[in-house]
Amino acid sequence: MIRKFVTAALVVLAMTPLAACSDNDDDNLSPDAELKQALSTKYPAMKVTGWEKVKSWSVAEGRIDGIDADVWFDVSNQWVMTEYDYGRDIARLPQPVANAIAGGDFRDWTVDDIDYYERRSESFYRVEMETPGQPDVYLLYMPDGALRGTTAVDTDVYPDFVLPQPILPPTGN
């Protein structure tokens, strides 16, 4: 009897985190005319496949010039960010970023995914690198090839994501 109770309790405890998970997404957003117009103005040729609500942002999902893209708008229907998913296509990287990867600490690793983020104030690339037996590493590059950060944690990039400050070389004393 006690054994059955303990087993049942363990099953309930194991499932509790699954019930508590929420990604704050609403995959069934119905955009109003103003939001649709804002998207059409910014990207008239975007082929929209859906809309979702992520936190307070409205996100149009689709393709721009054949590239998977998510276009983010704030509560005032103002554009705040576009995320392009380049997959593993390193040919889409600007030459300074490709050169930085080729000459960097992870040059012997494999590019697993490339995302390009265009925002009001800045644009950057997030390059996921992988190698057998190691956790993936995420490299954040500016378009000029400057490395802004490296992390082993896959962090969601929302419009309010703050890039790390540049690492400056030490000055001579």
C-alpha positions in Angstrom: 0.0 0.0 0.0 2.7 2.5 1.0 4.7 1.5 -2.1 1.7 2.3 -4.4 1.2 5.6 -2.6 4.9 6.6 -3.0 4.8 5.6 -6.7 1.7 7.7 -7.3 3.2 10.6 -5.4 6.4 10.4 -7.5 4.4 10.4 -10.7 2.4 13.5 -9.6 5.6 15.3 -8.6 7.3 14.4 -11.9 4.4 15.8 -13.9 4.0 19.0 -11.9 6.7 21.0 -13.7 5.1 20.1 -17.0 1.8 21.5 -16.0 3.4 24.7 -14.7 5.3 25.4 -18.0 4.1 28.4 -20.0 5.9 30.2 -22.8 3.7 33.3 -22.6 2.8 32.8 -26.3 -0.6 33.0 -28.0 -0.2 31.3 -31.4 -3.7 32.4 -32.5 -3.4 36.2 -32.7 -5.9 37.9 -35.0 -4.2 41.2 -36.0 -6.3 44.3 -36.4 -6.2 46.4 -39.6 -3.7 48.9 -38.1 -1.2 46.1 -37.3 -1.6 44.6 -40.7 -1.0 48.0 -42.3 2.1 48.5 -40.1 3.5 45.2 -41.4 2.6 46.0 -45.0 4.3 49.4 -44.8 7.5 47.9 -43.4 7.6 44.7 -45.5 5.2 44.9 -48.4 6.4 41.7 -50.0 6.3 39.6 -46.8 4.4 36.3 -47.1 2.7 36.0 -43.7 2.1 32.4 -42.5 0.7 33.4 -39.1 0.6 35.8 -36.1 1.3 35.2 -32.5 1.5 37.2 -29.3 4.8 36.9 -27.3 4.6 38.7 -24.0 3.4 42.2 -25.0 4.6 42.0 -28.6 2.7 41.0 -31.7 4.7 38.9 -34.1 4.1 38.3 -37.8 5.6 35.0 -38.9 6.5 34.3 -42.5 9.0 34.8 -45.3 10.8 37.9 -46.6 12.7 37.4 -49.8 12.6 33.6 -49.3 14.0 33.8 -45.8 12.1 32.7 -42.7 11.4 35.9 -40.6 9.5 37.1 -37.6 8.6 40.7 -37.5 7.9 42.2 -34.0 5.6 45.1 -33.1 5.0 46.8 -29.8 1.6 47.6 -28.2 1.3 50.8 -30.4 1.8 48.7 -33.6 5.3 50.2 -34.0 8.0 48.0 -35.5 10.6 47.0 -33.0 12.6 44.1 -34.5 12.9 41.6 -37.3 14.5 38.2 -36.8 15.8 36.4 -39.8 16.5 32.7 -39.6 19.4 31.9 -41.9 19.7 28.3 -40.8 23.2 27.1 -41.5 23.8 29.3 -44.5 27.1 31.0 -43.7 27.1 32.6 -47.1 24.4 35.0 -45.8 26.9 36.4 -43.2 28.7 39.6 -44.0 32.4 39.0 -44.7 33.6 40.6 -41.4 31.5 38.2 -39.4 32.5 35.2 -41.5 36.2 36.2 -41.0 35.7 36.6 -37.3 34.3 33.1 -37.0 37.0 31.6 -39.1 39.7 33.3 -37.0 38.0 32.9 -33.6 38.2 30.5 -30.7 35.5 28.3 -32.2 36.8 28.1 -35.7 37.0 24.2 -35.6 33.4 24.0 -34.5 30.4 23.7 -36.8 27.9 26.4 -37.4 24.5 25.0 -36.3 22.2 28.0 -36.7 22.4 31.7 -37.7 19.9 34.3 -36.7 20.1 38.0 -37.8 18.3 40.6 -35.6 17.5 44.0 -37.0 16.3 46.4 -34.4 15.7 50.2 -34.2 19.0 50.9 -32.5 21.2 48.1 -33.6 21.6 44.9 -35.6 23.5 41.8 -34.7 24.0 38.1 -35.6 23.6 35.2 -33.2 25.6 32.2 -34.4 25.1 28.9 -32.7 28.2 26.7 -32.8 28.4 23.0 -32.0 31.0 20.3 -31.6 30.7 16.7 -30.4 30.9 16.2 -26.6 30.5 19.9 -25.8 27.5 22.2 -25.0 26.5 24.5 -27.9 28.0 28.0 -27.8 26.2 31.1 -28.9 28.3 33.9 -30.4 26.9 37.5 -30.7 28.5 39.5 -33.5 27.9 43.0 -34.8 27.8 43.3 -38.6 31.4 44.7 -38.6 32.6 41.4 -37.1 33.0 42.7 -33.5 32.3 39.9 -31.0 29.8 41.2 -28.4 29.3 38.1 -26.3 29.6 34.4 -26.0 27.3 32.1 -24.0 26.5 28.5 -23.6 23.0 29.4 -22.6 20.3 29.6 -25.3 18.6 32.8 -24.4 15.5 34.0 -26.2 16.1 37.2 -28.0 13.2 39.6 -27.5 13.1 43.2 -28.5 14.2 44.2 -25.0 17.2 41.9 -25.0 20.3 43.8 -24.1 23.6 43.0 -25.8 26.6 42.7 -23.6 29.0 45.7 -23.7 31.9 45.3 -26.0 35.0 43.8 -24.4 37.8 46.4 -24.8 41.4 45.5 -25.0 43.5 46.5 -21.9 45.2 49.9 -22.2 48.9 50.2 -21.5 49.8 51.6 -18.1 
